[in-house]
C-alpha cells in the first residue's frame, strides 16, 4: 500500500496540478480543466473497481497492480514530460509549438543557466 501511494504521489498524482504551465495562455483554462477532470475520472475508476478487484485477487495484489500502473505512469512522465522550471511562458509555448520537445527544453534551460553563471562571474569579478 505504501509503495502504491508513493508511486502515485511521485508519478501521476502531481501531473494534473503541475501541467497548467505547459498550456498556452489562450487554452490554459480548458486544458487544465480537462486534465483535472481526467485525473478525477481515473480516481473514480480506481475507487469503483477496487472492491471487485480484491474479491478476485488479494488486497496486496490489487495494490501491487495499482503500484505497477503508477510506475508506468511515472516512467512516462520522466521520459515525456519536459522540465519547464526557470523558463518563461513564451519559451514553454515555443517548446510545445509542434510537439513535446524535451531536448529543446533542456537546451533552453542550459543556455539560461550559462547566461546566469556568466552574469554572476562578471558581477563578482568586477567587485
GULUM-662515 format. One line per field, with one value per residue (C-alpha): residue number from 1; residue in one letter; x, y, z. Coordinates in steps of 0.001 Angstrom, whole numbers, plus 500000, padded with zeros to 6 digits. Layout:
k <- NUM/... $
r <- a/... $
px <- X/... $
py <- Y/... $
pz <- Z/... $
***
This chain:
k <- 1/2/3/4/5/6/7/8/9/10/11/12/13/14/15/16/17/18/19/20/21/22/23/24/25/26/27/28/29/30/31/32/33/34/35/36/37/38/39/40/41/42/43/44/45/46/47/48/49/50/51/52/53/54/55/56/57/58/59/60/61/62/63/64/65/66/67/68/69/70/71/72/73/74/75/76/77/78/79/80/81/82/83/84/85/86/87/88/89/90/91/92/93/94/95/96/97/98/99/100/101/102/103/104/105/106/107/108/109/110/111/112/113/114/115/116/117/118/119/120/121/122/123/124/125/126/127 $
r <- x/x/x/x/x/x/x/x/x/x/x/x/x/x/x/x/x/x/x/x/x/x/x/x/x/x/x/x/x/x/x/x/x/x/x/x/x/x/x/x/x/x/x/x/x/x/x/x/x/x/x/x/x/x/x/x/x/x/x/x/x/x/x/x/x/x/x/x/x/x/x/x/x/x/x/x/x/x/x/x/x/x/x/x/x/x/x/x/x/x/x/x/x/x/x/x/x/x/x/x/x/x/x/x/x/x/x/x/x/x/x/x/x/x/x/x/x/x/x/x/x/x/x/x/x/x/x $
px <- 500000/502857/504567/501290/500681/504319/504322/501118/502247/505547/504149/500688/499349/501109/500791/497249/498199/501566/500669/498908/502202/502514/499449/499498/497513/494678/493936/495211/491784/490345/493480/493698/490001/490332/493443/491726/488600/490737/492518/489236/487793/490813/490452/486750/487506/490124/487814/484889/486833/488802/486238/485561/489278/490055/487317/489094/492646/494057/494286/498077/497899/495430/497790/500657/498647/497959/501607/502646/500324/501782/505334/504420/502883/505940/508226/506079/506257/510009/510584/507890/507209/509760/511148/509961/511416/513031/511565/509266/505753/506943/509723/507316/504933/507836/508727/505197/504621/504986/505300/506814/510384/512197/515635/514642/513533/516826/518807/516911/517376/521122/521501/519744/521876/525039/523917/523243/526632/528370/526498/527390/531034/531277/529369/531700/534793/534106/533817 $
py <- 500000/502386/501640/502270/505612/506682/505755/507660/510702/510969/509988/510572/512266/515562/515839/517291/520022/520873/520692/524076/525790/523730/525204/528426/531210/531025/527348/527114/527129/524456/522314/522496/521670/518613/517413/517781/516009/513176/512895/512680/510205/507954/508155/507315/504267/503008/503597/501888/498807/498280/496169/493989/493568/492447/489812/488316/488791/489752/493320/493155/492062/494867/497450/495829/496210/499868/500448/498921/501290/504222/503150/503011/506491/507786/506406/508032/511387/511079/510358/512505/515459/518221/520211/523795/525249/528647/529002/531867/531274/532259/529678/526991/527857/527587/524141/522841/524583/521400/518578/517652/518803/517622/518256/521820/522413/521038/523190/526365/525666/525041/528268/530289/528687/529503/533123/533406/531872/534309/537259/536094/535662/539177/540653/539046/539651/543385/543770 $
pz <- 500000/500838/497510/495656/497363/496985/493291/492681/494647/492762/489363/488030/491144/490546/486770/486592/489054/487507/483835/483739/482951/479780/478110/476148/477795/475272/476090/479671/481323/479038/479198/482971/483288/481057/482888/486260/485002/483648/486998/488898/486373/486836/490613/490282/488140/490599/493552/491827/490766/493988/495850/492814/492280/495829/495580/492562/493871/497269/498521/498325/494688/493945/495415/493533/490325/491092/492024/488703/486848/488776/487999/484313/484594/486459/483754/481071/482875/483333/479648/478017/480324/479746/482654/482335/485535/485030/481514/480590/479260/475801/475935/477136/474304/471857/473212/472645/469328/467294/469834/473180/472603/475701/474208/473336/476926/478249/475813/476773/480491/479980/477965/480661/483383/481396/480972/484713/485510/483159/484665/488189/487175/485776/488721/491272/489143/488901/492679 $
***
